Amino acid sequence: MKIERIWSMPSRWTYKIKPIKDLLHKYVGNGFLINGLWCDPFCGKYSEAQKTNDLNPKIPAKSHLDALVYLRQWGNSFFDGVLFDPPYSPSQVKECYEGLGLEMFANCARQDYWANCKDEIKRILKPNGVVISFGWNTNGLGKGRGFKMIEILIIPHGGAKNDTLVTVETKI
């Protein structure tokens, strides 16, 4: 397993952080390692996935559904890759989705919501497909769901800011 630590300035838009942009280019952009169809249920701005979703209607996504509803609409083993960049904390949920309705905040406050999202990602991902997860931990989807960790990228931002942690896993 590859583990790398690269300092970078933080950004509200995860995919604009230089080491993340480089990692995505390796896996998603131009299909260097994984060719095919990618989805992003929490896309925000600047996603390289072909199928994008974000609850916020102001985001230039192809759909604007609750992420769990979005994931459940796809067939089994449909995607070659999934980007999983949800809000990292309840305060980020509130910041990202305030004014869009309380249902999303209530959903995201429950741990089973995130587990259900991960179960759906497992279902829609093809065997040997790749999931790239972002957050403040390196749990990813995990062995229990049949995933093997192949890469971890740690991005410290300095000062009192939390590192951004990126896991790359393949479905075995």
N, C-alpha and C positions, 0 to 999 in steps of 0.2 A: 504494500500500500504506500502511496506517495503522500507525504505530509509536507506542506510548504507554508511558510509565514512571510508575508509581504506587507510592509507598512503602506498605507494609502490614506488620503483624505476621505472623510465620510461623505456620503451623499444621500439625500432622501430617496433618490432613484438608484436602487441597488445595482442595476445593470450598467450604470455610468461609472462605477468605481473601477478604476483601471485594471487591477488584477482580476476582478470578476469579469469584466468585458473581455479580457484575454482568455480566460477559462471558457467562457461561453463561445467565443470564436472557435476554440479548439473542438468543442463538442457539438455545438449547434450551428454556428455560422459557417457556411461553406461545407458543412458536413465532413470535416477533416477526420474525425473518429467515428461519429455516428451520423449516418445519412438517414433521411426519412422525415417523418411527420412528428412534430413536437407540439405539445399544448402547455398552456400557462394559465392556471385557474385564478391567479392573483397577479395579473400581469403588470399593473402600474403602467408607467411609460417605458418605452424603449425595449420591449421584449423582442427577442429574435425568433420566438415560436410562431408557427403558421396559424395555430388556433389559439386565440387569446380571449381572456375573460377578466373583467374587473367589475365589482359591484358599483363602483362610482361611474355614473353616466358621463362624466366630464373626461374620463380617460378614453383614449382612442383604441378601444378594444372591439373585437368583433361581436362580443356579447356582454351583457351586464346582469349576470345572475349571481345568486349566492353560489359560492364555489362548490359546495357539496351538490347542489342541484346541477350545476354545470358538469361536474365530473360524472354524475350518474347518467347523463344523457348519452355517453359514448359506449360503444360495444366492447366486449372483452377483447383484450390483446389488440387494441386499435392503434396505439401510438408507439413510436420508436423511442420517444423521450418525453419527459415531463419536467418542467421547471416548477419548483414549489417554494415560493417566496411570500408566505403569508405575513401579516403583521406579527411582530415578534413578542408582543406583550399586550395586555388589556389596554394600557394607555395608548399604544400605537393603533389598536383597533379603533378606539374613540377618536384619535386624531385623524385617521384615514377616512373614517366612515361617518363621523358625526353629521347629523342632518340628513342622513339617508334612511333613518329608521332605527328603532331600538332592537329590532329582531336580530340584526347582524351582531350587535354588541352582546346580546344575550346568548346567541349561538357560540360566539368565540370565547365566552367566559367559561364554557363547559369543556372539559378535557375530552369528552367523547366526540365532540365535533371534530377536533383535530385527528383523533384516531380514525374516525369515519372517513375523513378526507384521505388519509394515508391508505386505508383499505381500498378505497375507490381507485387511487393511483395504482396500487398493485394490480387491481383487476383490469384496468384499461391499458396497462403497459405490456408490450410484447415480451416474450422470453428473451433474455439478453439485452432488453431495453435499459435505458439509463434514466435515473431520476437525479436531478441536481437540487438539493435543498439548502435553504438559507435561513440563518437565525442566530441565536445566541448560545446554541448548543450543537453538538455533533451527533445527535441521536439519529438523524435521517429517518428512513423507513424501517431499517433494522433487520437483523437476522431472523427474528420471529415472523416477519412477513416474507422471508425468502430473498433477502437482498444481501449482496456482498459489497462492503465498502472498498472502493478502489482509489479514492483520493480525498484528502481533506485540505482545504485552503483556509488559513487563519489570516485575517486582515485586521491588525491593530490600527487604531485611529489616533492614538496618543491621548494624553491627558486622562480625564475621568470617563471618556467614552468607552462603551462596550466594544469589544472586537466583533467583527462580522465573521461568522463561521459558515463555511460552505462545505457540504459533503456531496461526493459523487458516488453513486451506488449503481450496481447493475443487478437486474432481476435474474436470479438463478433458478 
